[in-house]
Amino acid sequence: MHPNSSYLIQHLEALPLLDGRYRDIKVMSINRATGVRRGCFSLVFRAFDELEGQFVALKFFDISPDNLRMIYRKEAFRREHAVLQALMSKERCLQLASSLKHFDIPLPGSGGAEVPCEYFAVEWIDQEIDHYFLEQQTFGALEKLRLFNEIVLAVEALHRHTVFHRDVKADNLRAYTKALKRIVVAIDLGTAALWDSPAALDEYSCQVGHQAYSPPEAICYFAGDREIAPFSDVYALGCLLYELFNLESFFVAQRQVNANYDMFVAAMYTKIGAATTPDMRLEVWKTEVNKICKSIVSPPIDGIGSSVPEGIASVLNPVVALLTHADFRQRPKLEVVRRRIWAAIRALENEREYQFRLAQARDRRKKREEKVRRREARLLTALSLRLEQC
């Protein structure tokens, strides 16, 4: 971590009150024990908002030199605030708690010089869901499928309001409980954009989110395309579904079953990059992607080490294959995905109900057999007494 970032953290955590309302400020995007950091553009703090009487997340633009020099990161940070403004009061969407503000941090030993720091506040959502993926073997299939359905609903909510995330992964999802029901919300919208957001870059030659959850088109110049970029979220959902039942990441598994996958993507990247207009690039994509799709297979969700119940593997394998299809045009609508997930859920519920009734029947039979044995024992005892009297 750059000294600039460290100084910002130390200064904020030492403040008794920020902006007359935020106290008990603690950095949350950096694990002090391991040094592991979440996010590149910003630093996230947890604070108590005395004005509203609740905890919030304060998101500060990181003032490290690398960030300050990159126009894209500055634009993305401000665009995130604009996206959150558009999502205010929208169900299943992260809520903005205060607008974009500036905080002037004094430079030590500078005689009064200050550095302006941009920040805004969003609602604080407590429940992380990472453990469902990191420790997925400890959770039942029904619980994981219900969680995945909630994740799909969270992405669907963004798309319904013309927002695409472009960095959907487990640590960018959180949950809260409402009326005894878990609601999943997508957080960290630093890579997100609205349909009508102006492009932050003239050209996107690579993905904007995590490589392990990025589809081929995001790596091949289409990450900034407003019509195509939402399909990146669909692809990432396929990766997450696979990883709910496998310790291996989809990224690794895909390359294990497709030895030449990266070569195919490199070929697409080169050919599409040679095109000079977006329309030409799309035409090249349509022509070339069919050749690639014939050679790429989806890793089975029920492979070695998988925790998928045998009865629903035939339902989930086509879902993963379609969600992560190399050609974004073949990926399904999210409502179709949810219907198939619910088909798997109902199959498991029916199996559980069957096993429950079977166990009940076994228990009743066992009780009847025990009753018969006791009656026979009483008859034998009575008969023995009569014989002794005779």
C-alpha positions in Angstrom: 0.0 0.0 0.0 1.3 3.4 -1.0 2.2 5.9 1.9 -0.5 8.2 0.5 -3.1 5.6 1.1 -1.8 4.8 4.5 -1.8 8.5 5.5 -5.4 8.9 4.4 -6.5 5.8 6.4 -4.6 7.0 9.5 -6.0 10.5 9.3 -9.6 9.4 8.8 -9.5 6.8 11.6 -8.1 9.4 14.0 -10.9 11.9 13.2 -13.5 12.3 16.0 -16.1 13.4 13.5 -16.1 13.8 9.7 -18.4 16.3 8.1 -20.2 16.8 11.4 -21.9 13.4 11.2 -19.5 10.4 10.7 -17.7 8.9 13.7 -15.9 5.6 14.5 -14.4 5.4 11.1 -12.5 2.1 10.3 -11.1 1.0 7.0 -12.8 -2.2 5.7 -11.3 -2.8 2.3 -7.9 -3.8 3.7 -7.3 -6.8 5.9 -4.7 -5.5 8.4 -3.7 -9.1 9.3 -3.0 -10.3 5.8 -2.6 -7.1 3.9 -5.1 -8.3 1.3 -7.0 -5.4 -0.3 -10.3 -5.3 -2.1 -10.8 -2.8 -4.9 -8.3 -0.7 -6.8 -10.0 2.7 -7.2 -11.1 3.4 -3.7 -10.8 2.8 0.0 -13.9 1.7 1.9 -14.5 2.7 5.5 -17.3 1.8 8.0 -18.6 4.6 10.0 -21.6 5.5 12.2 -23.8 8.3 10.8 -25.0 10.3 13.7 -27.5 12.2 11.5 -29.3 9.0 10.4 -28.4 6.9 13.4 -27.0 4.0 11.4 -23.8 2.6 10.0 -22.7 3.5 6.5 -19.9 2.7 4.1 -17.7 5.7 3.2 -16.0 5.3 -0.2 -12.9 7.5 -0.7 -11.1 7.8 -3.9 -7.6 6.4 -3.2 -5.0 9.2 -3.4 -2.1 6.9 -4.4 -0.1 8.4 -7.3 -1.1 5.6 -9.6 -4.8 6.4 -9.1 -4.3 10.2 -9.3 -2.5 9.8 -12.7 -5.2 7.6 -14.3 -8.1 9.5 -15.7 -10.1 6.3 -16.2 -10.1 5.6 -12.4 -11.2 9.1 -11.5 -14.0 9.0 -14.1 -15.1 5.5 -12.9 -15.3 6.8 -9.3 -17.5 9.7 -10.2 -19.5 7.5 -12.5 -20.2 5.1 -9.7 -21.8 8.0 -7.7 -23.9 8.8 -10.8 -25.0 5.2 -11.1 -26.0 5.1 -7.4 -28.0 8.3 -7.9 -29.9 6.6 -10.7 -30.6 3.5 -8.4 -31.9 5.5 -5.4 -35.1 3.9 -4.0 -34.8 1.0 -6.4 -35.4 -2.4 -4.9 -32.5 -4.9 -4.5 -30.0 -2.1 -5.4 -27.3 -0.5 -3.2 -28.5 2.8 -1.8 -26.6 6.1 -1.7 -26.5 7.6 1.8 -24.9 10.9 0.9 -23.8 12.7 -2.2 -20.3 13.2 -3.6 -18.2 15.5 -1.4 -14.7 16.8 -0.9 -12.6 16.4 2.2 -9.4 18.3 2.4 -6.7 16.3 4.1 -3.8 18.4 5.5 -0.3 17.5 4.4 2.0 17.0 7.3 4.8 19.6 7.7 3.6 21.6 4.6 2.6 24.8 6.3 -1.2 24.4 5.6 -1.2 22.7 2.2 -4.1 20.3 1.6 -5.1 17.5 -0.8 -8.8 17.4 -1.8 -10.2 13.9 -1.4 -13.5 12.8 -3.0 -15.9 10.5 -1.2 -19.5 9.5 -0.8 -21.5 7.3 1.5 -23.7 4.2 0.8 -25.7 2.0 3.1 -23.8 -0.5 5.1 -24.7 -4.1 4.3 -23.4 -6.6 6.9 -23.7 -10.1 5.5 -20.9 -11.3 3.2 -21.5 -14.4 1.1 -17.9 -15.3 0.3 -18.0 -18.3 2.6 -20.6 -20.0 0.5 -17.9 -20.2 -2.2 -14.8 -20.6 -0.1 -16.4 -23.3 2.1 -19.1 -24.5 -0.3 -18.7 -28.2 0.7 -20.3 -27.3 4.1 -23.5 -26.0 2.7 -26.4 -28.0 1.3 -27.4 -27.8 -2.3 -30.8 -26.3 -1.6 -29.3 -23.4 0.4 -26.8 -22.7 -2.4 -29.4 -22.7 -5.1 -31.6 -20.4 -3.2 -28.6 -18.1 -2.7 -27.8 -18.2 -6.4 -31.4 -17.3 -7.2 -31.0 -14.2 -5.0 -27.7 -13.4 -6.8 -29.5 -13.6 -10.2 -32.3 -11.3 -8.8 -29.6 -8.8 -7.7 -28.1 -8.6 -11.2 -31.6 -8.6 -12.8 -32.4 -5.5 -10.7 -29.4 -3.7 -12.1 -30.2 -4.6 -15.7 -33.9 -3.6 -15.2 -32.6 -0.1 -14.4 -30.2 -0.1 -17.4 -27.1 -0.6 -15.2 -24.5 -3.3 -16.0 -21.9 -4.2 -13.3 -19.1 -5.7 -15.3 -17.4 -7.1 -12.1 -19.9 -9.6 -10.6 -18.1 -11.9 -8.2 -18.6 -13.3 -4.7 -16.9 -10.4 -2.8 -18.9 -7.8 -4.7 -22.1 -9.3 -3.4 -23.6 -8.8 0.1 -26.9 -9.7 1.7 -29.3 -8.4 4.4 -32.4 -10.0 6.0 -35.9 -8.5 5.4 -39.0 -10.2 6.8 -37.0 -13.3 7.5 -35.8 -13.5 3.9 -32.3 -13.0 2.6 -31.9 -10.3 0.0 -28.7 -10.2 -2.1 -27.3 -6.8 -3.3 -24.5 -6.1 -5.7 -22.0 -3.7 -4.2 -18.8 -2.0 -5.5 -20.1 -0.4 -8.7 -16.8 1.1 -9.6 -16.8 -0.7 -12.9 -20.5 -0.3 -13.5 -22.1 2.1 -16.0 -25.5 3.2 -17.1 -26.8 2.6 -20.6 -26.4 6.3 -21.4 -23.1 6.8 -19.4 -20.4 8.3 -21.7 -17.4 5.9 -22.2 -14.6 6.6 -19.8 -12.1 5.3 -22.4 -11.9 5.8 -26.2 -11.1 2.1 -26.6 -11.5 -0.9 -24.3 -8.7 -3.3 -25.3 -9.3 -5.6 -22.2 -11.8 -6.3 -19.6 -12.7 -3.8 -16.8 -13.5 -6.4 -14.1 -11.7 -9.4 -12.7 -10.2 -11.6 -15.4 -11.5 -14.9 -13.8 -15.2 -13.7 -14.4 -14.7 -11.9 -17.7 -16.1 -13.4 -21.0 -14.2 -13.6 -24.3 -15.9 -10.5 -25.7 -14.9 -8.3 -22.7 -11.3 -9.2 -23.5 -11.7 -8.5 -27.2 -12.6 -4.8 -27.3 -16.3 -5.0 -26.4 -16.1 -4.3 -22.6 -17.3 -0.7 -23.2 -20.1 -1.5 -25.7 -23.4 -0.6 -24.0 -25.4 -3.3 -25.9 -22.9 -6.1 -25.3 -21.4 -5.3 -21.9 -24.4 -6.5 -19.9 -23.7 -10.0 -21.1 -20.5 -9.9 -19.0 -22.7 -10.1 -15.9 -24.6 -13.1 -17.4 -21.3 -14.9 -18.0 -20.1 -14.1 -14.4 -23.2 -15.7 -13.1 -22.3 -18.9 -14.8 -18.9 -18.9 -13.2 -20.5 -18.3 -9.8 -23.0 -21.2 -10.2 -20.1 -23.5 -11.1 -18.1 -22.4 -8.1 -21.0 -22.9 -5.6 -20.5 -26.6 -6.2 -16.8 -26.9 -7.1 -13.6 -25.9 -5.2 -11.9 -25.3 -8.5 -12.7 -21.9 -10.1 -14.5 -21.9 -13.4 -11.6 -20.0 -15.0 -9.2 -22.9 -14.2 -11.7 -25.7 -15.0 -12.5 -24.2 -18.4 -8.8 -24.2 -19.3 -8.4 -27.8 -18.1 -11.1 -29.1 -20.5 -10.1 -26.6 -23.3 -6.3 -26.7 -23.6 -6.3 -24.1 -26.4 -8.9 -21.7 -24.9 -6.4 -18.9 -24.5 -5.1 -19.4 -28.0 -8.7 -19.0 -29.3 -9.2 -15.8 -27.4 -5.8 -14.5 -28.6 -6.8 -15.2 -32.2 -10.2 -13.4 -31.7 -8.4 -10.4 -30.0 -6.0 -10.1 -32.9 -8.6 -10.3 -35.6 -11.1 -8.0 -33.9 -8.4 -5.5 -33.0 -7.5 -5.2 -36.7 -11.0 -3.8 -37.5 -11.3 -0.1 -37.4 -15.0 0.6 -36.4 -17.4 -1.0 -33.8 -19.6 -2.3 -36.6 -16.7 -3.9 -38.4 -15.5 -5.5 -35.1 -19.0 -6.9 -34.5 -19.0 -8.4 -38.0 -15.6 -10.0 -37.4 -16.9 -11.4 -34.1 -20.0 -13.0 -35.7 -17.8 -14.6 -38.4 -15.0 -15.9 -36.2 -16.8 -16.9 -33.0 -18.7 -19.7 -34.6 -15.3 -21.4 -35.4 -14.3 -21.1 -31.7 -17.6 -22.3 -30.3 -17.3 -25.6 -32.1 -14.1 -26.3 -30.2 -15.0 -25.1 -26.7 -16.8 -27.3 -24.2 -18.1 -26.3 -20.8 -16.6 -27.9 -17.7 -19.2 -30.2 -16.1 -20.6 -28.9 -12.9 -20.7 -32.5 -11.6 -17.0 -33.3 -12.2 -14.6 -34.9 -9.8 -14.9 -33.3 -6.3 -18.2 -31.6 -7.1 -20.9 -31.4 -4.4 -23.8 -31.3 -6.9 -26.5 -33.9 -6.0 -26.7 -36.5 -8.8 -30.4 -35.8 -9.4 -30.0 -32.1 -10.5 -26.7 -32.3 -12.5 -28.6 -32.8 -15.7 -30.5 -29.5 -14.9 -27.5 -27.4 -13.9 -25.0 -28.5 -16.6 -27.0 -26.8 -19.5 -27.5 -23.7 -17.3 -23.7 -23.3 -16.8 -23.0 -24.0 -20.4 -25.4 -21.4 -21.7 -24.5 -18.7 -19.1 -20.8 -19.1 -20.1 -21.3 -19.6 -23.8 -18.4 -18.2 -25.8 -20.8 -16.3 -28.0 -22.7 -13.7 -25.9 -25.6 -13.9 -28.3 -26.3 -17.5 -27.1 -26.5 -16.6 -23.4 -30.0 -16.8 -21.9 -32.2 -14.2 -20.3 -32.0 -14.2 -16.6 -35.7 -15.0 -16.1 -35.1 -18.2 -18.0 -32.1 -19.0 -15.7 -34.2 -18.5 -12.6 -36.9 -20.8 -13.9 -34.3 -23.6 -14.4 -32.8 -23.0 -11.0 -36.2 -23.3 -9.4 -36.8 -26.5 -11.3 -33.6 -27.8 -9.6 -34.8 -26.5 -6.3 -38.2 -28.2 -6.6 -36.5 -31.4 -7.6 -34.4 -31.3 -4.4 -37.4 -30.4 -2.3 -39.5 -33.2 -3.8 -36.6 -35.6 -3.1 -36.3 -34.3 0.4 -40.1 -34.7 0.9 -39.9 -38.2 -0.5 -37.0 -39.2 1.8 -38.9 -37.6 4.8 -42.1 -39.6 4.0 -40.0 -42.7 3.4 -38.4 -42.2 6.8 -41.8 -41.7 8.4 -43.1 -45.0 6.7 -40.0 -46.8 8.0 -40.6 -45.4 11.5 -44.3 -46.5 11.4 -43.3 -49.9 10.2 -40.7 -50.2 12.9 -43.2 -49.2 15.6 -45.8 -51.7 14.3 -43.1 -54.5 14.3 -42.1 -53.5 17.8 -45.8 -53.6 18.9 -46.2 -57.0 17.4 -43.1 -58.2 19.2 -44.3 -56.9 22.5 -47.7 -58.6 22.0 -46.1 -61.8 21.1 -43.9 -61.6 24.2 -46.9 -61.0 26.4 -48.7 -64.0 24.9 -45.6 -66.2 25.4 -45.4 -65.0 29.0 -49.1 -65.8 29.6 -48.7 -69.2 28.0 -45.7 -70.0 30.2 -47.6 -69.1 33.3 -50.5 -71.3 32.4 -48.2 -74.2 31.7 -46.6 -73.7 35.1 -50.0 -73.7 36.8 -50.9 -77.0 35.1 
